[in-house]
Amino acid sequence: MARTHRSGERPLVPDLDVLVLGGGCAGLALALRLADAGGGAPRTHVVEARARYEDDRTWCFWSAAPHRFEGLIAASWNAFGVGHEGQLERYDCSATPYQMLPSLPYYEYALARIEQSDRVTLDLQVRVEGDPVREGDRWAVPTDHGVLRARHVVDTRPPAALPQAVLWQSFLGRVVRTAEPRFDAEAATLMDFTAPSSRGVQFTYVLPISDREALVETTVFGAQALGEADLTQDLDAALERLTPETSRSITRSEYGLLPMGLTARPTPKPWVQAGLFHGGARPSTGYAFQRIQTWAEACAEALLDGAPPLPAARDTALRRSMDAVFLRVLRSEPERGPALLSRLFFAAPTDRVIRFLSDVGSTADALAVVRSLPPGPFLRAVGAALLQTPQREVG
Protein backbone atom coordinates (compact mmCIF):
# COMPACT_ATOMS: atom_id res chain seq x y z
CA MET A 1 0.00 0.00 0.00
CA ALA A 2 1.09 3.56 -0.64
CA ARG A 3 2.15 5.82 2.19
CA THR A 4 -0.16 8.78 2.65
CA HIS A 5 1.14 10.61 5.70
CA ARG A 6 -0.90 13.34 7.31
CA SER A 7 0.93 14.17 10.51
CA GLY A 8 3.63 12.94 12.86
CA GLU A 9 6.98 11.46 11.96
CA ARG A 10 7.79 10.74 8.33
CA PRO A 11 10.56 8.49 7.12
CA LEU A 12 12.62 10.14 4.40
CA VAL A 13 11.50 9.17 0.91
CA PRO A 14 14.24 7.46 -1.10
CA ASP A 15 15.45 8.94 -4.36
CA LEU A 16 12.49 9.45 -6.66
CA ASP A 17 11.74 9.56 -10.34
CA VAL A 18 9.14 12.35 -9.97
CA LEU A 19 8.55 14.83 -7.15
CA VAL A 20 5.27 16.75 -7.38
CA LEU A 21 5.17 19.98 -5.38
CA GLY A 22 1.57 20.76 -4.44
CA GLY A 23 -1.29 18.32 -4.05
CA GLY A 24 -4.17 20.45 -5.28
CA CYS A 25 -6.25 19.85 -8.39
CA ALA A 26 -3.29 19.60 -10.77
CA GLY A 27 -0.89 17.71 -8.52
CA LEU A 28 -3.50 15.10 -7.64
CA ALA A 29 -4.61 14.82 -11.29
CA LEU A 30 -1.11 13.78 -12.30
CA ALA A 31 -0.61 11.54 -9.27
CA LEU A 32 -3.82 9.58 -9.73
CA ARG A 33 -3.06 8.89 -13.38
CA LEU A 34 0.39 7.60 -12.49
CA ALA A 35 -1.14 5.53 -9.69
CA ASP A 36 -3.55 4.01 -12.22
CA ALA A 37 -0.57 2.84 -14.28
CA GLY A 38 0.37 0.27 -11.65
CA GLY A 39 3.87 -1.18 -11.43
CA GLY A 40 5.02 0.55 -14.60
CA ALA A 41 4.67 4.02 -13.09
CA PRO A 42 7.72 6.05 -12.12
CA ARG A 43 8.40 6.37 -8.39
CA THR A 44 6.39 9.48 -7.60
CA HIS A 45 5.92 11.47 -4.42
CA VAL A 46 3.55 14.39 -3.82
CA VAL A 47 4.08 16.94 -1.04
CA GLU A 48 1.28 19.24 0.07
CA ALA A 49 1.34 21.98 2.72
CA ARG A 50 -2.24 21.65 3.93
CA ALA A 51 -3.03 19.45 6.93
CA ARG A 52 -6.21 17.98 5.49
CA TYR A 53 -8.46 18.22 2.45
CA GLU A 54 -11.73 20.10 2.74
CA ASP A 55 -14.61 20.95 0.42
CA ASP A 56 -13.06 24.29 -0.57
CA ARG A 57 -13.75 24.51 -4.30
CA THR A 58 -16.35 23.74 -6.93
CA TRP A 59 -15.40 23.00 -10.53
CA CYS A 60 -17.89 23.20 -13.38
CA PHE A 61 -17.63 22.34 -17.05
CA TRP A 62 -19.65 21.27 -20.07
CA SER A 63 -19.32 17.53 -20.56
CA ALA A 64 -19.18 16.36 -24.16
CA ALA A 65 -18.37 12.71 -23.37
CA PRO A 66 -18.30 10.31 -20.40
CA HIS A 67 -15.31 10.89 -18.10
CA ARG A 68 -13.66 9.27 -15.10
CA PHE A 69 -15.33 11.65 -12.62
CA GLU A 70 -18.96 10.89 -13.56
CA GLY A 71 -19.59 9.27 -10.19
CA LEU A 72 -18.46 12.41 -8.36
CA ILE A 73 -20.79 14.86 -10.11
CA ALA A 74 -23.08 16.58 -7.59
CA ALA A 75 -25.45 18.12 -10.14
CA SER A 76 -25.88 18.29 -13.89
CA TRP A 77 -28.04 20.61 -16.00
CA ASN A 78 -29.29 20.40 -19.56
CA ALA A 79 -29.92 24.15 -19.67
CA PHE A 80 -28.35 27.34 -18.38
CA GLY A 81 -29.46 30.95 -18.13
CA VAL A 82 -27.82 34.31 -18.78
CA GLY A 83 -29.56 37.36 -17.32
CA HIS A 84 -29.25 40.98 -18.42
CA GLU A 85 -31.49 44.03 -17.95
CA GLY A 86 -34.09 42.04 -16.08
CA GLN A 87 -34.39 39.32 -18.71
CA LEU A 88 -33.09 35.78 -18.14
CA GLU A 89 -32.48 33.98 -21.43
CA ARG A 90 -32.38 30.20 -21.24
CA TYR A 91 -30.16 28.06 -23.48
CA ASP A 92 -30.24 24.34 -24.16
CA CYS A 93 -27.04 22.39 -23.49
CA SER A 94 -28.47 18.87 -23.32
CA ALA A 95 -25.85 17.61 -25.79
CA THR A 96 -23.10 18.81 -23.44
CA PRO A 97 -24.58 18.99 -19.91
CA TYR A 98 -23.16 21.57 -17.54
CA GLN A 99 -21.76 19.62 -14.60
CA MET A 100 -20.79 20.50 -11.03
CA LEU A 101 -17.93 18.70 -9.26
CA PRO A 102 -17.26 19.57 -5.60
CA SER A 103 -13.61 19.41 -4.62
CA LEU A 104 -13.81 17.06 -1.62
CA PRO A 105 -15.07 14.00 -3.56
CA TYR A 106 -12.34 14.70 -6.13
CA TYR A 107 -9.67 14.88 -3.44
CA GLU A 108 -10.92 11.70 -1.80
CA TYR A 109 -11.05 9.86 -5.12
CA ALA A 110 -7.47 10.80 -5.91
CA LEU A 111 -6.24 9.93 -2.43
CA ALA A 112 -7.90 6.51 -2.63
CA ARG A 113 -6.14 5.79 -5.94
CA ILE A 114 -2.82 6.87 -4.45
CA GLU A 115 -3.38 4.69 -1.36
CA GLN A 116 -3.76 1.67 -3.64
CA SER A 117 -0.49 2.35 -5.47
CA ASP A 118 2.93 0.89 -4.69
CA ARG A 119 4.62 3.54 -6.84
CA VAL A 120 2.91 6.82 -5.85
CA THR A 121 2.93 8.34 -2.36
CA LEU A 122 1.76 11.59 -0.78
CA ASP A 123 2.66 13.58 2.35
CA LEU A 124 0.53 16.33 3.87
CA GLN A 125 1.87 19.12 6.09
CA VAL A 126 5.14 19.36 4.18
CA ARG A 127 6.35 22.83 3.25
CA VAL A 128 8.87 23.44 0.49
CA GLU A 129 11.51 25.85 1.80
CA GLY A 130 13.39 26.79 -1.35
CA ASP A 131 13.80 26.26 -5.07
CA PRO A 132 14.99 22.92 -6.40
CA VAL A 133 18.78 22.73 -6.75
CA ARG A 134 20.52 20.60 -9.34
CA GLU A 135 22.78 17.89 -7.92
CA GLY A 136 24.19 15.81 -10.75
CA ASP A 137 21.27 14.05 -12.43
CA ARG A 138 18.87 14.83 -9.59
CA TRP A 139 16.95 17.79 -8.22
CA ALA A 140 17.30 18.43 -4.50
CA VAL A 141 14.28 20.13 -2.92
CA PRO A 142 14.55 21.47 0.65
CA THR A 143 11.47 20.96 2.83
CA ASP A 144 10.70 21.33 6.51
CA HIS A 145 10.98 17.53 6.75
CA GLY A 146 14.31 17.16 5.01
CA VAL A 147 15.69 17.27 1.49
CA LEU A 148 13.87 15.30 -1.20
CA ARG A 149 15.64 14.25 -4.40
CA ALA A 150 14.15 13.31 -7.74
CA ARG A 151 15.03 13.06 -11.42
CA HIS A 152 12.09 15.30 -12.32
CA VAL A 153 10.22 18.03 -10.46
CA VAL A 154 6.67 19.15 -11.31
CA ASP A 155 5.69 22.29 -9.39
CA THR A 156 1.93 22.87 -9.29
CA ARG A 157 1.89 25.37 -6.40
CA PRO A 158 0.53 28.91 -6.79
CA PRO A 159 3.14 31.69 -6.70
CA ALA A 160 4.07 33.17 -3.33
CA ALA A 161 2.92 36.62 -4.53
CA LEU A 162 0.16 37.39 -7.01
CA PRO A 163 1.53 38.10 -10.49
CA GLN A 164 0.28 40.93 -12.68
CA ALA A 165 -2.80 40.07 -14.73
CA VAL A 166 -4.97 41.88 -17.25
CA LEU A 167 -7.98 41.03 -15.07
CA TRP A 168 -8.72 39.02 -11.97
CA GLN A 169 -11.75 36.83 -11.47
CA SER A 170 -12.65 37.21 -7.80
CA PHE A 171 -15.50 35.12 -6.43
CA LEU A 172 -17.24 34.37 -3.16
CA GLY A 173 -19.89 31.69 -2.90
CA ARG A 174 -22.09 30.02 -0.32
CA VAL A 175 -24.15 26.87 -0.41
CA VAL A 176 -27.57 27.91 0.87
CA ARG A 177 -30.51 25.77 1.92
CA THR A 178 -34.00 27.26 2.11
CA ALA A 179 -37.17 26.23 3.90
CA GLU A 180 -39.22 26.70 0.74
CA PRO A 181 -38.54 26.00 -2.95
CA ARG A 182 -36.61 28.97 -4.37
CA PHE A 183 -34.43 27.59 -7.16
CA ASP A 184 -35.01 26.22 -10.63
CA ALA A 185 -33.26 22.86 -10.35
CA GLU A 186 -33.49 22.31 -14.11
CA ALA A 187 -31.05 25.07 -15.11
CA ALA A 188 -27.88 26.69 -13.84
CA THR A 189 -27.62 30.47 -14.00
CA LEU A 190 -24.25 31.08 -15.61
CA MET A 191 -24.30 34.87 -15.35
CA ASP A 192 -26.94 37.21 -13.99
CA PHE A 193 -25.89 40.84 -14.41
CA THR A 194 -28.34 42.29 -11.90
CA ALA A 195 -25.82 44.20 -9.75
CA PRO A 196 -23.87 46.97 -11.56
CA SER A 197 -20.40 47.52 -10.12
CA SER A 198 -17.68 50.13 -10.48
CA ARG A 199 -15.08 47.44 -9.78
CA GLY A 200 -15.50 45.59 -13.06
CA VAL A 201 -17.93 43.16 -14.66
CA GLN A 202 -20.02 41.71 -11.83
CA PHE A 203 -22.58 38.93 -11.93
CA THR A 204 -24.31 36.30 -9.82
CA TYR A 205 -23.69 32.61 -10.53
CA VAL A 206 -26.31 30.12 -9.31
CA LEU A 207 -25.84 26.35 -9.30
CA PRO A 208 -29.06 24.75 -7.99
CA ILE A 209 -28.56 21.32 -6.44
CA SER A 210 -32.31 21.09 -5.79
CA ASP A 211 -35.20 23.55 -5.62
CA ARG A 212 -34.19 24.24 -1.99
CA GLU A 213 -30.40 24.19 -2.21
CA ALA A 214 -27.88 25.98 -4.41
CA LEU A 215 -24.37 27.33 -4.58
CA VAL A 216 -24.73 31.07 -5.07
CA GLU A 217 -21.64 33.09 -6.02
CA THR A 218 -20.83 36.74 -6.59
CA THR A 219 -18.13 37.06 -9.26
CA VAL A 220 -16.21 40.12 -10.46
CA PHE A 221 -13.95 40.37 -13.51
CA GLY A 222 -11.86 43.37 -12.53
CA ALA A 223 -8.44 44.98 -12.73
CA GLN A 224 -7.92 44.47 -8.98
CA ALA A 225 -7.93 41.20 -7.07
CA LEU A 226 -10.70 41.43 -4.47
CA GLY A 227 -10.70 39.87 -1.05
CA GLU A 228 -13.48 37.92 0.61
CA ALA A 229 -14.56 40.97 2.60
CA ASP A 230 -14.88 43.00 -0.62
CA LEU A 231 -17.51 40.60 -1.95
CA THR A 232 -19.50 39.79 1.17
CA GLN A 233 -22.03 42.63 0.96
CA ASP A 234 -22.83 41.89 -2.69
CA LEU A 235 -23.25 38.18 -1.99
CA ASP A 236 -25.55 38.94 0.94
CA ALA A 237 -27.65 41.13 -1.37
CA ALA A 238 -27.80 38.37 -4.00
CA LEU A 239 -28.95 35.83 -1.42
CA GLU A 240 -31.63 38.20 -0.17
CA ARG A 241 -32.81 38.81 -3.74
CA LEU A 242 -32.91 35.10 -4.60
CA THR A 243 -34.36 33.82 -1.33
CA PRO A 244 -36.66 36.53 0.05
CA GLU A 245 -39.05 35.91 2.91
CA THR A 246 -37.86 32.40 3.69
CA SER A 247 -35.54 30.99 6.32
CA ARG A 248 -32.19 29.87 4.99
CA SER A 249 -29.02 28.32 6.29
CA ILE A 250 -25.47 28.38 4.97
CA THR A 251 -23.72 25.01 4.86
CA ARG A 252 -20.46 25.91 3.15
CA SER A 253 -18.53 28.89 1.74
CA GLU A 254 -15.80 29.19 -0.84
CA TYR A 255 -13.63 32.05 -2.06
CA GLY A 256 -11.09 32.22 -4.83
CA LEU A 257 -9.02 34.26 -7.28
CA LEU A 258 -8.33 33.30 -10.88
CA PRO A 259 -5.84 35.13 -13.14
CA MET A 260 -7.28 36.25 -16.46
CA GLY A 261 -4.37 36.87 -18.81
CA LEU A 262 -1.00 37.19 -17.09
CA THR A 263 0.73 40.29 -18.48
CA ALA A 264 4.31 39.04 -18.28
CA ARG A 265 5.71 35.61 -18.81
CA PRO A 266 7.21 34.27 -15.57
CA THR A 267 10.96 33.76 -15.43
CA PRO A 268 11.54 30.36 -17.04
CA LYS A 269 12.41 27.57 -14.63
CA PRO A 270 14.50 24.51 -15.49
CA TRP A 271 11.80 22.32 -13.96
CA VAL A 272 8.16 21.93 -15.03
CA GLN A 273 5.55 24.29 -13.62
CA ALA A 274 1.87 23.49 -14.05
CA GLY A 275 -1.51 24.24 -12.56
CA LEU A 276 -3.77 27.25 -12.32
CA PHE A 277 -1.10 29.95 -12.71
CA HIS A 278 0.85 28.11 -15.40
CA GLY A 279 -1.62 27.51 -18.22
CA GLY A 280 -4.25 25.69 -16.15
CA ALA A 281 -6.99 28.31 -16.58
CA ARG A 282 -8.47 29.71 -19.79
CA PRO A 283 -7.51 33.42 -19.63
CA SER A 284 -10.83 34.77 -20.88
CA THR A 285 -13.06 32.56 -18.72
CA GLY A 286 -11.22 31.06 -15.76
CA TYR A 287 -12.41 27.56 -16.67
CA ALA A 288 -9.61 25.30 -15.46
CA PHE A 289 -10.71 21.79 -14.53
CA GLN A 290 -10.78 20.22 -17.98
CA ARG A 291 -7.57 21.97 -19.04
CA ILE A 292 -5.80 20.63 -15.98
CA GLN A 293 -7.06 17.11 -16.61
CA THR A 294 -5.93 17.28 -20.24
CA TRP A 295 -2.46 18.38 -19.11
CA ALA A 296 -2.32 15.58 -16.53
CA GLU A 297 -3.12 12.96 -19.17
CA ALA A 298 -0.40 14.22 -21.49
CA CYS A 299 2.16 14.63 -18.71
CA ALA A 300 1.50 11.15 -17.33
CA GLU A 301 1.80 9.62 -20.79
CA ALA A 302 5.18 11.28 -21.28
CA LEU A 303 6.48 10.03 -17.93
CA LEU A 304 5.20 6.51 -18.57
CA ASP A 305 7.07 6.55 -21.88
CA GLY A 306 10.28 7.45 -20.06
CA ALA A 307 10.26 11.08 -21.24
CA PRO A 308 10.47 14.20 -19.04
CA PRO A 309 7.23 15.70 -17.69
CA LEU A 310 5.35 18.20 -19.85
CA PRO A 311 4.11 21.71 -19.05
CA ALA A 312 0.63 22.75 -20.11
CA ALA A 313 0.18 22.97 -23.86
CA ARG A 314 0.22 26.51 -25.19
CA ASP A 315 -3.02 27.82 -26.68
CA THR A 316 -3.19 28.39 -30.41
CA ALA A 317 -2.22 31.83 -31.72
CA LEU A 318 -5.85 32.49 -32.69
CA ARG A 319 -7.16 31.64 -29.23
CA ARG A 320 -4.45 33.70 -27.52
CA SER A 321 -5.22 36.69 -29.73
CA MET A 322 -8.97 36.48 -29.19
CA ASP A 323 -8.59 36.13 -25.44
CA ALA A 324 -6.13 39.03 -25.25
CA VAL A 325 -8.41 41.40 -27.19
CA PHE A 326 -11.50 40.36 -25.23
CA LEU A 327 -9.74 40.93 -21.90
CA ARG A 328 -8.54 44.36 -23.04
CA VAL A 329 -12.12 45.33 -23.83
CA LEU A 330 -13.40 44.15 -20.47
CA ARG A 331 -10.63 46.03 -18.68
CA SER A 332 -10.95 49.30 -20.62
CA GLU A 333 -14.76 49.29 -20.99
CA PRO A 334 -16.12 47.19 -18.10
CA GLU A 335 -19.52 48.89 -18.35
CA ARG A 336 -19.97 47.12 -21.71
CA GLY A 337 -19.18 43.71 -20.25
CA PRO A 338 -22.73 42.60 -19.36
CA ALA A 339 -24.08 43.46 -22.81
CA LEU A 340 -21.13 41.84 -24.60
CA LEU A 341 -21.22 38.63 -22.59
CA SER A 342 -25.00 38.36 -22.90
CA ARG A 343 -24.82 38.96 -26.64
CA LEU A 344 -22.17 36.27 -26.98
CA PHE A 345 -24.70 33.61 -25.99
CA PHE A 346 -27.72 35.27 -27.62
CA ALA A 347 -26.24 35.90 -31.07
CA ALA A 348 -24.02 32.85 -31.62
CA PRO A 349 -25.13 29.19 -31.81
CA THR A 350 -25.00 27.77 -28.29
CA ASP A 351 -23.07 24.66 -29.27
CA ARG A 352 -20.37 26.76 -30.91
CA VAL A 353 -20.02 29.02 -27.88
CA ILE A 354 -19.75 26.02 -25.55
CA ARG A 355 -17.05 24.42 -27.68
CA PHE A 356 -15.15 27.72 -27.82
CA LEU A 357 -15.31 28.19 -24.05
CA SER A 358 -14.36 24.55 -23.49
CA ASP A 359 -11.14 24.80 -25.55
CA VAL A 360 -12.34 22.31 -28.16
CA GLY A 361 -13.70 24.79 -30.67
CA SER A 362 -12.76 24.88 -34.32
CA THR A 363 -11.81 27.95 -36.34
CA ALA A 364 -15.44 28.06 -37.53
CA ASP A 365 -16.58 28.18 -33.89
CA ALA A 366 -14.18 31.03 -33.18
CA LEU A 367 -15.43 32.96 -36.20
CA ALA A 368 -19.04 32.46 -35.07
CA VAL A 369 -18.12 33.97 -31.71
CA VAL A 370 -16.42 36.92 -33.43
CA ARG A 371 -19.44 37.56 -35.66
CA SER A 372 -21.76 37.58 -32.65
CA LEU A 373 -20.06 40.59 -31.06
CA PRO A 374 -20.11 44.26 -32.12
CA PRO A 375 -16.82 45.15 -33.80
CA GLY A 376 -16.36 48.64 -32.37
CA PRO A 377 -14.99 47.88 -28.89
CA PHE A 378 -12.67 45.20 -30.23
CA LEU A 379 -11.28 47.36 -33.02
CA ARG A 380 -10.57 50.06 -30.43
CA ALA A 381 -8.82 47.51 -28.22
CA VAL A 382 -6.67 46.31 -31.13
CA GLY A 383 -5.81 49.91 -32.04
CA ALA A 384 -4.87 50.75 -28.46
CA ALA A 385 -2.68 47.65 -28.27
CA LEU A 386 -0.84 48.62 -31.44
CA LEU A 387 -0.11 52.08 -30.02
CA GLN A 388 1.22 50.78 -26.73
CA THR A 389 4.52 49.12 -25.92
CA PRO A 390 3.87 45.45 -26.56
CA GLN A 391 3.41 43.21 -23.54
CA ARG A 392 3.80 39.50 -23.75
CA GLU A 393 0.59 37.98 -22.59
CA VAL A 394 0.55 34.51 -21.17
CA GLY A 395 -2.30 32.30 -22.31
N, C-alpha and C positions, 0 to 999 in steps of 0.2 A: 504493500500500500504506500501511497505517496505521503510525504510529510507535509502537513499543513499546520504550521505553528501559529499560535495566536498570542501567546504570552509566555513568560518564564524563560528558562534557559534554552538556548538553541545550540546544537552542535554546529561547528563550522561546516559549510557545504564544500565538498571537494571541488576541484577544478571542473568547470562547466563548459558545455558547448555554447549555450545561450543564457545570458542574464537579462531579464526583463525588469526594467525599473518602472514601477507603477503598476498596480493591479486594479485599475479602473476598467472602463468599458473596453478600451483597446488592448490593454495588457492581458486581460482575461480572455478576450476574443482570440488572441494568438495562442495563449496557453492551452485553451480547451481544444483547439484544433490540433496542436501537437500532442496533447494527451490522447486524442482520438486515434492517433497514428500508431499507438501501441509501442512495441519494442523497437521499432525502426525510428522512433523520434530521437532527436538530439537531446542530450542531458540539459534540461531547461529549469531555471529557477526564477521565480517571480518574487520581488520584494515590494511591499506596500506599507505606507506609513500609518494608515488608519488602524485602529484597534479592532474594529468589527465593521461588517457591512450592514448598512441600513437602507431603507426604502427612500433614497434621497433624490431620485431622478425619475423621469418618465420619458421614454423614447416613443416617437410616433413615425409612421411611414406608410406609404401606399404599397400594398403587397400585390405584385404581379404574378407570383408563383408560390407554391408551398415552400416553406423554409424550416430550418431546424428549430426555430423558436415558437412554432405554432402552438404548442402546449402551454406556453407562458403568456399568451396574449390575454389581457384582462378585458378588452372590449374591441369590437370591430364594427365599422359603420360602412354602409353602402351608399351613403350620401353625406355631403358636408355643406355648410352654409357660409356665405360671406356677406356681412352686413355693412351698409353704407347709407347715410342720410335717411335713417329710419326704415330702410328696406332690407330684408334678409333674403338674398337669392340662394336657392338650393340647387346643388349640382349632383348628378348621379356619378358614383364611382364604383358601381357594383362589379365592374370588371377588374378593378384594382382596389379592394377594400382598404379603407384607412384604418390602421391598427394601432393599438396602444399597448406598450410593453413596459410595465413597472420595472424598476431597476433591481429590487430585491430578488424576485424570482430568477432574473438573469444571473445575478451574482451567485445565488445558490446553485443554479444549474452548472455554472462554470466550476465552482468549487467542488461539486460532486464529481465532475469528470476528472478534475485534477487529483482528487483523493483516490480515484481508481487507477491512476497511472503509476508505473514504476519509473518513469523517465522525467516527469514534470512535478515540481514541488513549488510550494508557496509559503512565504513567511509574512505575517502581519507585524505591525509595530516595529518596522525596520526603517530607519531614516538614512538616506544617502547623504554623506557629509562632504562630498566633493566630486569633481568631474572624474570620469574614467582616465586612467593613466596607462600608457602603453608599456608593457613589460615583455619584451620579446614577441612571441606570437599570441600573447594574452592581453586582455584588458584587466587592470586592477581597479576595483571600485571600493572606495572607503565608505563604510557604514558605521552606525553606532553599535553594531554587533560584530565588528571585525571587517577585514578586507575580503571581498569576493572577487574571484578571477574567472574569466570566461573568454572563449575565442571571439564571441560576438556579443555586443551590447545593443539592446533595443530600448530606447528611453521614451516612455509614453507619458511622462509626467508633465503637468502644466508648467509654464515658466514661473520662476520665483516672483517676478514683477510683470504686470500686464504690459504687453507690447503696444505699439501704436496701431490703431486700426481705423479704417475709413468710418465704420460705424460699429456700435456695440449693440447686441441684442441682450437686453436686461429683462429678466422675467421673475415674477413671484407668483406662486400658485398655492392653492389650498384645496384639499379634497373635502367637500362639504356634503353633509347628509341633512335632508330636510324631512319634516314631519308629514308634509303633503307633496304630491307629485308636482315638480316644478321644471323638469327637464324633458326635452324631446330625446328619448333614448335611441331614436332611429337615425340621428344625424349629429355629427360633430360640428361645432361652429369654429371654423378655421380662423377667421378674423371678423371681429365686430367692431367697427370704427365708431363707437358711440361716445367716446370720451376724447375730445380734442386736447392736444397737449403742446406746450411750447418746447418740450424737451426732445421732440422727434415724432416719429410715426408711432402712435399708440393704439393698441387694440386689445380686446378681450378674447380669450381663447377658451372654449368650453368643450370638455370631453365628458359626455354623460355616460356613466357606467350603468345607470338605471334612471327611471324617471324621478328618483329621490336622491340620487348620488351623482356627483360629477367632480372632476378636477377643473377648477376655474382659475385661469391665469391672467394677470395683467402683463403685457409685453410692450416694450418700447425699443424701436430701432432708432438710436440716437448717437450723436457724436461723442457723448460722455457715457462712461460706464456708470450705471446707477446701482446703489446699494439697496439692500432689503428695505431699509427704512424709507427710502425715496419712493418706493412703490406701494407701501402698505395702505396709505389713504385711498389710492385709486382702486386697489383690490377690494378694500372694504366697501367702496361705493358700488363696484360691480356686483359684489355679492348681495348688497341691499337691493340693487335694481333687478337682479335675476331671481331672488328669493324673498320677495316682500311679504310681510304679514304672515310669516310661518316660522316656527322654531327651527333652528339649524344648529348643527354641531360640526366642528372641524376635527377631522381625524388625522390629517397629515399636512405638512407644508413642504414646499421645495422652492429653492431660489437658485438662480444661475446666471452666468454671463457667457455669451458666445461671441467670438470675434467675427466681424463681417468685413473681410478684405483687409488683411495685414498690409500696412503701407511700406514696409521695408523687409526685405528678405533677411531672416536671422543669420547670424554668422554661421557659416557651414561648420558642422562637426564631423569628425572622422568616424563617428558611430551613427547608427540609424536613430532618427527621431520620428515618432509617429504619434497619432492621437489627435485630439481636438484642435490643438494649436499648430499642428504640422500636417495640414491637408485633410484632417478628419471631418471638417465641417464645410458644407457648401457656402461660399462667401455670401451669396445673395439671399440665402434662406436660413442658414443655421442647421439645416437637416444634416445629421451626422451618423446616425446608427448604421444605415446601410453602407455608407462609404467606409466606415471603420470595419465592418464585416467583410467587405470586398477586399480591403487591404489585408486583413488577417488571413484570408484564404490564399492570396498571392504570396504573402510573406512566408506562411507555413509551407506552401508548396516549394518555394525556393530552398528553405532550410532542409526539407525532407530530401531534396535532390542533391544536398551537399553544397549548395551555393550560399553566399552570404545573405542575410536578411534584406528585405526591400523596404524602402520608404513608401509613402503613399504615392500613387500614380498622379502625375501632374495633369490637370484639366487641359482639354484641347484649347488651342488659341482662340477659337470662336467663343467657347464658353467663358474663358477668362475675360475676353473683351466685353462680352455682354454683361457679365457680372460687374465688371469695373465701371462701366457706364451707368448701369442701373443704380449702383451704390452712390456714385457721384450725384445723381439726380436726387436721391432720397436725402443725401446730406445737405445739398445746396438748396433744395426746395421741399423740405419735409411736409409743408402744408399740402402739397400735391400728392403725397404718398397714398392716403386713403383712396382717392379717385383712381390713381394709377393701378394700385393693387386690385381694386374691385374690378376695374375694366379688364385687367389681365384675364380673369376668370370668365367675365361676361362676354368678351368679344372673341376669344379664341376657343377652339374645340377643347372640351375638358380633358379628353384623353391625351391630347398633345401637351397641354399645360402640365399634367401630372407626370408625363414622361420627362419633360424638360426639368421639372423640379426634382425628379428622382434620379437625375444623372444618367438616364438611359435614352434620352431623346435623340432623334436624328436631326440632320440639318434642316429638313422640312419642318420638324417640330419647332426648332429655334426660329425659323422664318415666320411661322404662324404666330409665335409669341411677339415677335417684332412688329408684325402687321397689326396686332391687336392694340398697340399702344400709340398715343399721339406722338408724332415725330419731334415736335418743338422742344420739349425739355431735354430730350436725348441729344439733339443736334447742338443745343447750347452747352451741354455737358462735354460733348466731344470737342467743341470749339474751345472751351475753357481749358480742357486738358492739353490741347495743342499749344496754348499760349503760356502754360506753366512749365516750370522745370520738371522734366519727367520723373516720376517716382515708380519704382519697381513694385508692382502689387503682387502679393502672394495669393494664389488661388487655392 
